Amino acid sequence: MTKIMKNSEFGELVQVVVDDHEMTYINAVLQVCEDSGFDPADVGGLIPKYIQDKIEKEAIDLRMLKAYDTVNIIEEFGDTDG
């Protein structure tokens, strides 16, 4: 059984993993999912905006995502924060 968690709690857990294990935010989210029994496909709403921004930057730096792709995604799907 998985625990119900607020996005602030999820974000704190991710930050602890990043700080303690010197992981990327991408890997830290996956680690928290594994430790908490969450499917990574289901945690998008639990990831706070500041961590989403850090993941986006990591993805761009690792060339997993082009910088202009994020603009296209926001235009296509809209801003999920508003």
Backbone bond lengths (Angstrom), bond angles and torsions (degrees), N, CA, C in turn:
res aa  C-N    CA-C-N  psi(-1)  N-CA   C-N-CA  omega(-1)  CA-C   N-CA-C  phi
1 M - - - 1.451 - - 1.528 108.60 -
2 T 1.336 116.21 133.11 1.449 119.91 179.76 1.517 110.36 -94.12
3 K 1.300 115.18 149.10 1.455 122.06 -179.60 1.523 109.59 -82.00
4 I 1.321 116.67 141.19 1.461 120.72 172.69 1.522 106.95 -76.88
5 M 1.330 115.47 133.46 1.454 119.64 -172.48 1.525 110.06 -135.98
6 K 1.319 116.60 143.31 1.462 122.53 174.14 1.524 108.60 -81.39
7 N 1.336 116.36 156.42 1.454 118.22 -179.97 1.527 112.01 -64.57
8 S 1.328 117.67 -29.02 1.468 119.06 177.90 1.531 110.45 -67.52
9 E 1.335 117.25 -37.97 1.467 120.81 177.41 1.531 110.49 -67.13
10 F 1.322 115.92 -43.67 1.458 120.21 179.12 1.532 109.62 -61.12
11 G 1.325 115.86 -44.88 1.460 120.76 179.05 1.516 112.70 -60.69
12 E 1.326 116.41 -40.73 1.471 120.29 178.38 1.527 110.88 -63.87
13 L 1.337 116.45 -42.17 1.463 119.74 178.21 1.524 111.34 -62.57
14 V 1.325 116.40 -43.04 1.469 120.13 178.28 1.522 109.94 -61.16
15 Q 1.325 117.25 -45.09 1.463 120.60 -178.41 1.520 111.55 -62.98
16 V 1.322 117.53 -39.31 1.469 121.35 177.76 1.533 110.20 -61.89
17 V 1.323 116.86 -43.84 1.468 120.43 179.45 1.522 110.26 -63.75
18 V 1.321 117.50 -42.99 1.470 121.35 178.00 1.525 110.28 -59.35
19 D 1.334 116.11 -49.22 1.465 120.82 -176.15 1.528 112.59 -69.20
20 D 1.329 116.99 -43.94 1.464 120.75 -174.96 1.529 113.62 -76.56
21 H 1.332 116.61 -31.99 1.463 119.68 -173.65 1.523 113.33 -115.74
22 E 1.335 116.07 6.94 1.458 121.98 179.48 1.528 111.68 49.03
23 M 1.332 115.59 45.45 1.463 122.72 178.18 1.515 109.66 -94.80
24 T 1.328 115.24 160.84 1.458 119.39 169.54 1.525 108.09 -72.14
25 Y 1.311 116.01 161.28 1.462 119.69 177.44 1.520 110.87 -64.20
26 I 1.317 116.62 -36.25 1.463 120.59 178.87 1.532 109.56 -59.22
27 N 1.322 116.80 -50.68 1.467 120.72 -179.27 1.522 111.99 -69.08
28 A 1.322 116.70 -33.51 1.467 119.69 179.14 1.525 111.07 -65.48
29 V 1.324 117.79 -39.75 1.468 120.35 176.66 1.522 109.78 -61.13
30 L 1.326 116.68 -44.43 1.468 120.14 178.89 1.522 111.36 -62.96
31 Q 1.334 116.87 -38.09 1.460 120.98 179.29 1.529 111.30 -66.07
32 V 1.326 116.24 -44.61 1.466 120.30 178.76 1.531 109.67 -63.13
33 C 1.326 117.23 -39.55 1.471 120.46 176.82 1.523 110.47 -60.16
34 E 1.319 116.13 -46.52 1.471 120.14 -179.76 1.524 110.61 -62.71
35 D 1.320 116.92 -46.62 1.468 121.34 -178.11 1.533 112.41 -65.55
36 S 1.340 116.67 -31.48 1.462 121.22 -175.33 1.527 113.51 -97.58
37 G 1.315 116.54 -6.07 1.457 120.00 179.70 1.519 114.21 79.10
38 F 1.335 117.14 22.29 1.458 121.51 178.25 1.521 110.40 -93.26
39 D 1.328 116.06 145.91 1.456 121.14 170.19 1.522 106.62 -79.88
40 P 1.334 119.01 126.02 1.468 120.50 -179.32 1.530 113.20 -54.79
41 A 1.313 117.25 -28.82 1.464 120.14 179.63 1.532 112.14 -69.25
42 D 1.318 117.74 -14.88 1.460 121.68 -175.97 1.527 114.59 -103.25
43 V 1.319 118.75 0.32 1.465 119.64 -172.39 1.522 114.87 -103.47
44 G 1.315 117.91 7.21 1.466 119.86 -178.86 1.516 113.03 -52.42
45 G 1.317 117.35 -41.11 1.457 121.25 -179.86 1.514 114.42 -73.63
46 L 1.324 117.05 -12.92 1.467 120.80 179.42 1.526 112.70 -90.91
47 I 1.317 117.11 -12.23 1.467 120.32 -175.62 1.524 108.96 -86.24
48 P 1.337 117.02 114.55 1.463 120.25 -179.50 1.531 111.60 -61.77
49 K 1.322 115.88 153.59 1.472 122.38 -177.00 1.525 111.94 -54.03
50 Y 1.317 118.74 -41.95 1.467 119.83 -177.10 1.528 111.15 -65.09
51 I 1.318 117.55 -31.55 1.464 120.08 176.91 1.525 109.66 -78.57
52 Q 1.320 118.27 -36.21 1.461 120.79 174.25 1.523 110.19 -57.38
53 D 1.327 116.26 -42.17 1.467 120.57 179.15 1.527 111.39 -63.68
54 K 1.326 116.73 -40.04 1.471 120.42 179.26 1.531 110.59 -68.28
55 I 1.327 117.46 -39.03 1.465 121.50 177.40 1.531 109.67 -64.51
56 E 1.318 116.19 -42.00 1.465 120.22 178.35 1.526 110.34 -60.24
57 K 1.336 117.08 -44.89 1.466 120.64 179.16 1.526 110.67 -62.85
58 E 1.334 117.35 -43.66 1.466 120.48 177.50 1.522 111.01 -59.67
59 A 1.320 116.41 -43.77 1.465 120.57 -179.04 1.527 110.87 -63.47
60 I 1.319 117.13 -39.69 1.463 120.77 177.02 1.525 109.79 -66.31
61 D 1.329 117.31 -46.24 1.469 121.56 179.90 1.526 111.93 -60.99
62 L 1.332 116.78 -35.09 1.466 121.70 179.79 1.527 112.38 -87.39
63 R 1.315 115.05 4.02 1.471 122.56 -179.56 1.527 112.29 59.87
64 M 1.318 115.67 30.63 1.462 121.45 173.93 1.524 109.85 -87.21
65 L 1.324 115.70 -17.84 1.453 122.57 -176.93 1.524 106.96 -146.64
66 K 1.325 116.04 133.58 1.464 119.69 176.23 1.518 108.04 -82.71
67 A 1.322 115.84 146.77 1.467 120.35 -176.91 1.517 111.82 -56.65
68 Y 1.313 118.25 -37.44 1.461 119.30 -178.33 1.522 112.47 -76.63
69 D 1.324 119.06 -15.94 1.464 121.24 178.35 1.519 111.56 -61.30
70 T 1.324 116.85 -35.60 1.464 119.14 -177.91 1.514 111.22 -66.36
71 V 1.326 117.36 -35.56 1.460 120.80 176.78 1.517 109.14 -65.60
72 N 1.329 117.18 -44.19 1.468 120.72 179.12 1.517 111.36 -62.76
73 I 1.317 117.86 -39.27 1.462 121.75 -179.93 1.531 109.83 -64.78
74 I 1.318 117.36 -45.27 1.471 121.16 179.97 1.522 110.03 -63.67
75 E 1.352 117.44 -42.07 1.457 119.96 179.09 1.516 111.39 -64.69
76 E 1.336 117.73 -38.55 1.446 121.39 -177.18 1.524 112.77 -74.14
77 F 1.323 116.94 -43.31 1.462 120.66 -173.21 1.521 113.43 -106.29
78 G 1.298 117.89 -11.33 1.454 120.61 -179.26 1.513 111.53 86.24
79 D 1.283 116.31 164.83 1.460 123.36 179.24 1.520 107.80 -80.38
80 T 1.331 117.40 118.64 1.462 121.37 -176.54 1.518 112.88 -77.11
81 D 1.330 118.20 -11.45 1.467 120.76 -179.49 1.518 112.38 -84.14
82 G 1.325 117.46 -18.14 1.454 118.58 -172.53 1.423 113.79 -105.95
